[in-house]
Amino acid sequence: MRRGIWATLDCDPTGDRSAIRRAYAARLKAMDVDADPDAFEALRDARDAALARAADPAAAVDPLLADVPLPPVVEPEPAPESDPLAEAMNAHFHALEALLFPGHDVAPTADELTGIDHHGRALLADPRLEQVDFATGAERWFAETLAASVPRSDPLLEPAAATFGWIERREDYALSAEAHAIVERIGATRFVALVGDPKHRWHKAWVELTRDDDRRRNWLTSPTDIRDMLTTVRTRYPDAERRMNPERVAYWDKWSGKSPRIRMRVWLAVALFFVAVRIGMSWWPDTPPKPDANYIAQTLTGKNLAEVQKINPGLASDIVFEVANATPKGRSGKVATNDPIIGKLTVKRLQAGMATPPDDLLVRLTRFDLGAMRAVQQRAPASCLTATVAIDPQLLPEPMRVQQRALLHEVMLNTNSYAPINGRDRFTIPGAMLDAVATRTGWPMAKVRQVLRDDKDPPARCTLEIALREAGLAAQNGMGMKLLRDLQPLVAVPDEPRTLSDTISE
């Protein structure tokens, strides 16, 4: 039973000064000091008496407890020595968090941006980052915090990426999603700075797509520049599209074609040459200065000319023909090289292979498309429609790049000259497939139909395209394979633009 000062403090008799103070604080918190000043005074006296007794057991003994033996006095642990570095870094930490998460969406002021830069760089200069365990936790905190506080954190993205090597490790599959997002934003920021220069060839296109007014399009702006810049942005710098005026982008998209799948085929036609050459060159050590049939065969198919001759004699003949007819020096004043031949055969042959692949290759192409779409779904929904086997390899983790290269080589080996001209301008999705899509997305049928008809909501469109392919793969019947073949880009030869008109309809 507690008596005297211990009853007032509501704790057992103790010589632990910390315990006495905690008991005092707890009682004080529950007390209305203004309403009962006498109780407050009694509590304070009890605390002082208990502390005095803990310091000198022979002094100030409560007469009611004279016969109660004192517990052993517990010596308080010495306070840890202060660490000036830790205290300074802690101050920077709290100051930075207060600036990055102010509790509102107002753009940061110049002074706030200066403060963010100052405190962030101080934390990035912390010498404890040389310790592996400390650096691991700090990297995770920086990635999560900076990604969550964009755009206020923009001044720190480049310094943090340099400190932790995120740009160099952007191809590392183990790099966190937050770090990947930061690297993407850095790339977009650099791209915006380039096109912001009046001397850049896409500067007028950038101005046209970022202006705030609702006037009709500027006829002095090149449609080709608009298209090329949007293609580059959507395949390599998707974050940059968020900085454009969505109404201006939608206007130009509508002007260039009503269907999102039409635009996808245009982007694909533009990208195929660069992707195929980039993939081919990535493992070939030295580019021969003059046209070389064996080199071209290796670049396009991964096999030498003799092997290509056995698998696809028509392709081998095309390669030999193009090399034999390459422009010699003297006729045009230019030295013939491999690249134009690779580009011509890529446009001619790779598109044909993607139009009519055999069923087993079609299934593998679709599975790759699904993986590529999922890889960019969270980070750049607007690029989802272009995430096919022709996607820029730099946007994929290394294991997928190896798979992509093998698929492109196989597609090339399965081609027969030009792609067939596709006279259809739309295709029908069977009701059973629509039901499967509704089940996979969890959407009502009305929403499925709406998203099929437009692309105003890129994340929803991406989810729908993924569900369509999943439904086709899961069907395991003629209906499913037909859907997968309809979904596979049917790219026509560039000089036949009227055939780029496949659309999805119910």
C-alpha positions as CSV (number, residue, x, y, z in Angstrom):
1,M,0.0,0.0,0.0
2,R,1.4,3.4,-1.0
3,R,1.5,6.1,1.6
4,G,2.7,9.6,2.0
5,I,4.7,11.1,-0.8
6,W,4.5,7.9,-2.8
7,A,0.7,8.0,-2.7
8,T,0.9,11.5,-3.9
9,L,3.3,10.6,-6.8
10,D,1.3,7.4,-7.4
11,C,4.4,5.2,-7.6
12,D,6.2,2.7,-5.4
13,P,9.0,3.8,-3.1
14,T,12.2,4.1,-5.2
15,G,15.6,5.7,-5.2
16,D,15.6,6.1,-9.0
17,R,15.5,9.8,-9.7
18,S,14.3,9.2,-13.3
19,A,11.4,7.1,-12.1
20,I,10.4,9.9,-9.7
21,R,10.4,12.5,-12.4
22,R,8.4,10.3,-14.7
23,A,5.8,9.7,-12.0
24,Y,5.7,13.4,-11.3
25,A,5.2,14.2,-15.0
26,A,2.4,11.7,-15.3
27,R,0.5,13.0,-12.3
28,L,1.0,16.6,-13.5
29,K,-0.3,15.8,-16.9
30,A,-3.5,14.5,-15.4
31,M,-4.0,17.5,-13.1
32,D,-5.8,20.8,-13.6
33,V,-3.2,23.1,-12.0
34,D,-5.4,26.2,-12.2
35,A,-8.4,24.4,-10.7
36,D,-6.6,22.8,-7.8
37,P,-3.4,24.8,-6.9
38,D,-3.2,23.0,-3.5
39,A,-2.9,19.6,-5.1
40,F,-0.3,20.9,-7.4
41,E,1.7,22.3,-4.5
42,A,1.4,18.9,-2.7
43,L,2.6,17.1,-5.8
44,R,5.6,19.4,-6.2
45,D,6.5,18.9,-2.5
46,A,6.2,15.2,-2.9
47,R,8.5,15.2,-5.9
48,D,11.1,17.4,-4.1
49,A,11.0,15.1,-1.0
50,A,11.4,12.0,-3.1
51,L,14.3,13.4,-5.0
52,A,16.0,14.6,-1.8
53,R,15.5,11.1,-0.3
54,A,17.0,9.5,-3.4
55,A,20.0,11.8,-3.2
56,D,20.5,11.3,0.6
57,P,18.5,8.4,2.2
58,A,19.1,9.8,5.7
59,A,17.5,13.2,4.9
60,A,13.9,14.3,4.7
61,V,12.3,11.0,5.5
62,D,8.5,10.8,5.5
63,P,7.6,9.9,9.1
64,L,4.9,7.6,7.8
65,L,7.5,5.6,6.0
66,A,10.2,5.6,8.7
67,D,9.7,1.8,9.2
68,V,9.7,1.0,5.5
69,P,13.1,-0.1,4.3
70,L,14.5,1.8,1.4
71,P,15.1,0.0,-1.8
72,P,18.7,0.0,-3.1
73,V,19.6,3.2,-4.7
74,V,20.0,2.9,-8.4
75,E,22.7,5.1,-9.8
76,P,21.5,6.9,-12.9
77,E,23.3,6.0,-16.1
78,P,25.6,8.8,-17.2
79,A,24.1,10.8,-20.0
80,P,25.7,9.9,-23.3
81,E,28.3,12.3,-24.6
82,S,26.9,14.7,-27.2
83,D,27.9,14.1,-30.8
84,P,28.3,17.4,-32.6
85,L,28.2,15.8,-36.1
86,A,25.0,13.9,-35.3
87,E,23.3,16.9,-33.8
88,A,24.2,19.1,-36.8
89,M,23.0,16.4,-39.3
90,N,19.8,16.0,-37.3
91,A,19.1,19.7,-37.5
92,H,19.6,19.6,-41.3
93,F,17.3,16.5,-41.5
94,H,14.4,18.2,-39.7
95,A,14.8,21.4,-41.6
96,L,14.8,19.6,-44.9
97,E,11.7,17.6,-44.1
98,A,9.9,20.7,-43.1
99,L,10.7,22.4,-46.4
100,L,9.9,19.3,-48.5
101,F,6.6,18.6,-46.8
102,P,5.1,21.9,-45.9
103,G,1.5,20.6,-45.8
104,H,0.3,22.4,-48.9
105,D,0.8,22.3,-52.7
106,V,2.0,25.9,-53.1
107,A,5.1,26.1,-55.3
108,P,8.3,26.7,-53.3
109,T,9.6,30.2,-53.0
110,A,13.2,31.1,-54.0
111,D,14.2,31.2,-50.4
112,E,12.7,27.7,-49.8
113,L,14.5,26.3,-52.8
114,T,17.8,27.7,-51.5
115,G,17.1,26.1,-48.1
116,I,16.2,22.8,-49.7
117,D,19.5,22.9,-51.6
118,H,21.5,23.9,-48.6
119,H,20.2,21.3,-46.1
120,G,20.1,18.5,-48.7
121,R,23.7,19.0,-49.8
122,A,24.8,19.1,-46.2
123,L,23.2,15.7,-45.6
124,L,24.7,14.4,-48.8
125,A,28.1,15.5,-47.5
126,D,27.7,13.5,-44.2
127,P,31.0,11.6,-43.8
128,R,29.1,8.7,-42.2
129,L,27.9,7.9,-45.8
130,E,31.2,6.1,-46.1
131,Q,29.9,3.5,-43.7
132,V,28.0,0.8,-45.7
133,D,25.1,0.3,-43.2
134,F,24.6,4.0,-42.8
135,A,24.7,4.7,-46.5
136,T,22.2,1.9,-47.3
137,G,19.6,3.5,-45.0
138,A,20.4,7.0,-46.1
139,E,20.0,6.0,-49.8
140,R,16.6,4.5,-49.1
141,W,15.4,7.6,-47.2
142,F,16.7,10.0,-49.9
143,A,15.0,8.0,-52.8
144,E,11.7,7.7,-51.0
145,T,11.6,11.2,-49.7
146,L,12.8,13.0,-52.9
147,A,10.4,10.9,-55.1
148,A,7.5,11.7,-52.8
149,S,8.2,15.5,-52.7
150,V,8.6,16.3,-56.4
151,P,8.7,19.0,-57.6
152,R,9.9,20.7,-54.4
153,S,12.8,18.3,-54.2
154,D,14.0,19.1,-57.8
155,P,17.2,21.0,-56.6
156,L,18.4,17.8,-54.9
157,L,17.7,15.2,-57.6
158,E,20.9,15.5,-59.5
159,P,23.2,15.8,-56.4
160,A,21.5,12.7,-54.8
161,A,21.7,10.7,-58.0
162,A,25.4,11.6,-58.2
163,T,26.1,10.7,-54.6
164,F,24.4,7.2,-54.8
165,G,25.2,6.5,-58.5
166,W,21.6,6.1,-59.6
167,I,22.2,7.2,-63.2
168,E,25.0,4.7,-63.7
169,R,22.9,2.0,-62.0
170,R,19.7,2.8,-63.9
171,E,19.9,-0.5,-65.7
172,D,20.3,-2.4,-62.4
173,Y,17.1,-4.4,-61.9
174,A,17.5,-4.1,-58.1
175,L,17.4,-0.3,-58.1
176,S,14.3,0.9,-56.3
177,A,11.3,2.2,-58.2
178,E,11.7,5.5,-56.4
179,A,15.3,5.9,-57.7
180,H,14.2,4.9,-61.2
181,A,11.5,7.6,-61.1
182,I,14.1,10.1,-60.0
183,V,16.5,9.1,-62.9
184,E,13.6,9.5,-65.3
185,R,12.8,12.9,-64.0
186,I,16.4,14.0,-64.3
187,G,16.4,12.8,-67.9
188,A,13.2,14.7,-68.6
189,T,14.6,17.8,-66.9
190,R,17.7,17.7,-69.1
191,F,15.6,17.2,-72.2
192,V,13.4,20.2,-71.3
193,A,16.5,22.3,-70.9
194,L,17.7,21.3,-74.3
195,V,14.5,22.1,-76.2
196,G,14.1,25.3,-74.2
197,D,17.1,26.6,-76.1
198,P,15.8,28.7,-79.1
199,K,18.6,27.2,-81.2
200,H,17.3,23.6,-80.7
201,R,15.4,22.2,-83.7
202,W,12.5,21.2,-81.6
203,H,12.2,24.5,-79.7
204,K,9.2,25.8,-81.7
205,A,7.5,22.4,-81.2
206,W,8.1,22.6,-77.5
207,V,6.7,26.2,-77.3
208,E,3.7,25.1,-79.2
209,L,2.9,22.2,-76.9
210,T,3.6,24.1,-73.7
211,R,1.8,27.4,-74.3
212,D,-1.2,28.1,-72.1
213,D,-3.5,29.9,-74.5
214,D,-6.3,28.0,-76.4
215,R,-5.6,29.4,-79.8
216,R,-5.6,27.0,-82.8
217,R,-2.3,25.5,-83.8
218,N,0.5,27.6,-85.0
219,W,0.9,26.9,-88.7
220,L,4.5,27.9,-88.6
221,T,5.3,24.9,-86.4
222,S,6.4,21.9,-88.3
223,P,4.1,18.9,-87.8
224,T,7.1,16.6,-88.4
225,D,8.9,18.3,-85.5
226,I,5.8,17.9,-83.3
227,R,5.5,14.2,-84.1
228,D,9.2,13.5,-83.7
229,M,9.4,15.3,-80.4
230,L,6.3,13.5,-79.0
231,T,7.7,10.2,-80.2
232,T,11.0,10.9,-78.4
233,V,9.3,12.1,-75.3
234,R,6.9,9.1,-75.1
235,T,9.6,6.5,-75.6
236,R,12.5,8.0,-73.7
237,Y,11.4,11.0,-71.5
238,P,7.7,10.3,-70.5
239,D,8.0,12.6,-67.5
240,A,8.5,15.6,-69.9
241,E,5.0,15.2,-71.3
242,R,3.6,16.1,-67.8
243,R,5.1,19.5,-68.4
244,M,3.2,20.1,-71.6
245,N,-0.3,21.6,-71.9
246,P,-2.5,18.4,-72.2
247,E,-5.0,20.3,-74.3
248,R,-2.3,21.3,-76.8
249,V,-1.0,17.7,-76.9
250,A,-4.5,16.3,-77.4
251,Y,-5.2,18.8,-80.2
252,W,-2.1,17.8,-82.1
253,D,-2.7,14.1,-81.4
254,K,-6.3,14.5,-82.8
255,W,-5.0,16.4,-85.8
256,S,-2.4,13.6,-86.6
257,G,-4.9,10.8,-86.2
258,K,-8.1,9.9,-84.3
259,S,-7.0,6.5,-83.0
260,P,-4.3,5.9,-80.3
261,R,-3.4,2.7,-82.2
262,I,-2.8,4.7,-85.4
263,R,-0.2,6.8,-83.5
264,M,1.3,3.7,-82.0
265,R,2.0,2.4,-85.5
266,V,3.5,5.7,-86.6
267,W,5.8,5.7,-83.5
268,L,6.7,2.1,-84.2
269,A,7.6,2.8,-87.8
270,V,9.9,5.6,-86.7
271,A,11.4,3.6,-83.9
272,L,12.1,0.3,-85.6
273,F,15.2,1.3,-87.5
274,F,16.8,3.0,-84.5
275,V,16.0,0.1,-82.1
276,A,17.2,-2.6,-84.5
277,V,20.4,-0.9,-85.2
278,R,21.0,0.0,-81.6
279,I,20.4,-3.6,-80.5
280,G,22.6,-5.0,-83.3
281,M,25.4,-2.6,-82.6
282,S,25.3,-3.2,-78.8
283,W,27.3,-6.4,-79.1
284,W,29.2,-6.0,-82.4
285,P,32.7,-4.7,-81.6
286,D,33.6,-2.7,-84.6
287,T,31.5,-1.4,-87.5
288,P,33.1,-2.2,-90.9
289,P,33.6,1.0,-92.9
290,K,32.2,-0.5,-96.1
291,P,29.0,-2.6,-96.7
292,D,29.6,-6.1,-95.4
293,A,26.9,-8.7,-96.0
294,N,28.0,-10.9,-93.0
295,Y,28.0,-7.9,-90.6
296,I,24.5,-6.8,-91.8
297,A,23.2,-10.4,-91.4
298,Q,24.6,-10.6,-87.9
299,T,23.1,-7.2,-87.0
300,L,19.7,-8.0,-88.3
301,T,19.4,-11.7,-87.2
302,G,22.2,-12.6,-84.9
303,K,23.4,-15.1,-87.4
304,N,26.0,-15.0,-90.2
305,L,25.1,-14.9,-93.8
306,A,25.5,-18.6,-94.4
307,E,23.1,-19.5,-91.6
308,V,20.6,-16.9,-92.8
309,Q,20.8,-18.5,-96.3
310,K,19.7,-21.9,-94.8
311,I,16.9,-20.4,-92.8
312,N,15.6,-17.6,-95.0
313,P,17.1,-17.6,-98.5
314,G,15.0,-14.6,-99.5
315,L,16.4,-12.5,-96.7
316,A,19.9,-13.6,-97.5
317,S,19.4,-12.6,-101.2
318,D,18.0,-9.2,-100.1
319,I,21.2,-8.6,-98.1
320,V,23.5,-9.6,-100.9
321,F,21.5,-7.5,-103.4
322,E,21.6,-4.4,-101.3
323,V,25.3,-4.7,-100.6
324,A,26.0,-5.2,-104.3
325,N,24.0,-2.2,-105.3
326,A,25.3,0.2,-102.5
327,T,26.3,3.6,-103.8
328,P,30.0,3.4,-104.7
329,K,32.3,6.3,-104.1
330,G,32.5,8.6,-107.1
331,R,28.9,8.4,-108.2
332,S,27.5,10.5,-105.3
333,G,30.7,11.5,-103.6
334,K,29.8,9.5,-100.5
335,V,31.3,6.3,-99.2
336,A,28.7,3.6,-98.9
337,T,28.3,2.2,-95.3
338,N,26.3,-0.5,-93.6
339,D,23.8,1.7,-91.8
340,P,21.6,2.8,-94.7
341,I,21.3,-0.9,-95.8
342,I,20.4,-2.0,-92.3
343,G,17.8,0.8,-92.1
344,K,16.2,-0.1,-95.4
345,L,16.0,-3.9,-94.6
346,T,14.7,-3.1,-91.2
347,V,11.8,-1.1,-92.5
348,K,11.2,-3.6,-95.3
349,R,11.6,-6.9,-93.3
350,L,11.1,-6.3,-89.6
351,Q,7.7,-4.7,-90.1
352,A,6.6,-7.6,-92.3
353,G,7.7,-10.1,-89.6
354,M,5.6,-8.3,-87.0
355,A,2.6,-8.3,-89.3
356,T,2.4,-12.1,-89.8
357,P,4.4,-14.0,-87.2
358,P,3.7,-17.7,-86.6
359,D,1.5,-18.6,-83.6
360,D,4.3,-19.6,-81.3
361,L,6.2,-16.4,-82.0
362,L,3.1,-14.3,-81.7
363,V,2.5,-15.7,-78.2
364,R,6.1,-14.9,-77.2
365,L,5.9,-11.4,-78.7
366,T,2.6,-10.8,-76.8
367,R,4.2,-12.0,-73.5
368,F,7.1,-9.7,-74.1
369,D,4.8,-6.8,-74.8
370,L,3.0,-7.5,-71.5
371,G,6.3,-7.4,-69.6
372,A,7.3,-4.2,-71.3
373,M,3.9,-2.6,-70.6
374,R,4.0,-3.6,-66.9
375,A,7.6,-2.3,-66.7
376,V,6.5,1.3,-67.7
377,Q,2.9,1.2,-66.4
378,Q,3.6,2.8,-63.0
379,R,6.4,5.1,-64.1
380,A,5.0,6.4,-67.5
381,P,1.5,5.3,-68.4
382,A,1.5,7.5,-71.5
383,S,4.3,5.3,-72.9
384,C,2.4,2.1,-72.3
385,L,1.0,1.8,-75.8
386,T,4.5,2.1,-77.4
387,A,5.9,-0.5,-75.0
388,T,6.2,-3.3,-77.7
389,V,9.2,-5.3,-78.8
390,A,10.4,-2.1,-80.6
391,I,10.7,-0.2,-77.3
392,D,13.9,1.6,-76.6
393,P,16.2,-0.9,-74.9
394,Q,17.3,1.7,-72.4
395,L,13.8,1.7,-70.9
396,L,14.1,-2.0,-70.0
397,P,16.0,-4.0,-67.4
398,E,18.9,-6.0,-68.7
399,P,17.2,-9.4,-68.7
400,M,14.4,-8.0,-70.9
401,R,17.0,-6.5,-73.3
402,V,18.5,-9.9,-74.0
403,Q,15.0,-11.3,-74.7
404,Q,14.1,-8.3,-76.9
405,R,17.2,-8.7,-79.0
406,A,16.5,-12.5,-79.5
407,L,12.9,-11.8,-80.4
408,L,13.8,-9.1,-83.0
409,H,16.3,-11.4,-84.6
410,E,13.6,-14.2,-84.7
411,V,11.0,-11.9,-86.2
412,M,13.5,-10.8,-88.9
413,L,14.2,-14.5,-89.8
414,N,10.5,-15.1,-90.2
415,T,9.8,-12.4,-92.8
416,N,9.0,-12.6,-96.5
417,S,9.8,-9.3,-98.2
418,Y,7.3,-6.5,-97.7
419,A,4.5,-6.4,-95.1
420,P,1.1,-7.2,-96.7
421,I,-1.0,-4.2,-97.2
422,N,-3.7,-4.2,-94.5
423,G,-7.0,-2.9,-96.0
424,R,-9.0,-3.0,-92.7
425,D,-9.5,0.1,-90.8
426,R,-10.8,-1.5,-87.6
427,F,-11.3,-4.9,-86.0
428,T,-14.0,-6.4,-83.8
429,I,-13.4,-7.7,-80.2
430,P,-15.7,-10.6,-79.5
431,G,-18.2,-10.2,-76.6
432,A,-16.6,-13.1,-74.7
433,M,-13.2,-11.3,-74.8
434,L,-14.9,-8.0,-73.6
435,D,-16.4,-9.9,-70.7
436,A,-13.0,-11.3,-69.8
437,V,-11.5,-7.8,-70.0
438,A,-14.2,-6.5,-67.7
439,T,-13.5,-9.3,-65.2
440,R,-9.7,-8.7,-65.3
441,T,-10.0,-4.9,-64.9
442,G,-12.9,-5.0,-62.4
443,W,-14.6,-2.3,-64.5
444,P,-18.3,-2.1,-65.6
445,M,-18.8,-2.9,-69.3
446,A,-19.6,0.8,-70.0
447,K,-16.2,1.9,-68.9
448,V,-14.5,-0.9,-70.9
449,R,-16.3,0.4,-74.0
450,Q,-15.4,4.0,-73.3
451,V,-11.7,3.4,-72.8
452,L,-11.7,1.3,-76.0
453,R,-12.9,4.3,-77.9
454,D,-10.5,7.0,-76.6
455,D,-7.2,7.5,-74.9
456,K,-8.0,10.4,-72.6
457,D,-6.9,8.5,-69.6
458,P,-3.4,6.9,-70.2
459,P,-3.3,4.8,-67.1
460,A,-6.8,3.4,-67.9
461,R,-5.8,2.8,-71.5
462,C,-2.6,0.9,-70.3
463,T,-4.7,-1.2,-68.0
464,L,-7.1,-2.1,-70.8
465,E,-4.3,-3.0,-73.3
466,I,-2.7,-5.3,-70.7
467,A,-6.1,-6.9,-70.0
468,L,-6.8,-7.5,-73.7
469,R,-3.5,-9.3,-74.1
470,E,-4.0,-11.3,-71.0
471,A,-7.5,-12.3,-72.1
472,G,-6.2,-13.4,-75.5
473,L,-3.4,-15.5,-74.0
474,A,-5.8,-17.1,-71.5
475,A,-8.4,-18.0,-74.1
476,Q,-6.2,-20.8,-75.6
477,N,-8.5,-21.0,-78.7
478,G,-8.9,-19.5,-82.2
479,M,-10.7,-16.5,-80.8
480,G,-7.9,-15.7,-78.5
481,M,-5.2,-16.1,-81.1
482,K,-7.2,-13.9,-83.5
483,L,-7.3,-11.1,-80.9
484,L,-3.6,-11.4,-80.2
485,R,-2.9,-11.1,-84.0
486,D,-5.2,-8.1,-84.3
487,L,-3.4,-6.5,-81.3
488,Q,0.0,-7.1,-82.7
489,P,1.0,-3.9,-84.6
490,L,0.4,-4.4,-88.3
491,V,2.9,-1.9,-89.7
492,A,2.7,-0.9,-93.3
493,V,5.5,0.3,-95.5
494,P,6.2,4.0,-94.8
495,D,5.2,5.0,-98.4
496,E,1.7,3.6,-97.8
497,P,0.5,5.8,-94.9
498,R,-3.2,5.2,-95.7
499,T,-2.8,1.7,-94.4
500,L,-1.8,2.8,-90.9
501,S,-5.4,2.8,-89.8
502,D,-6.1,-0.2,-87.6
503,T,-8.3,0.8,-84.7
504,I,-10.0,-1.2,-81.9
505,S,-13.8,-1.2,-81.8
506,E,-16.3,-3.2,-80.1
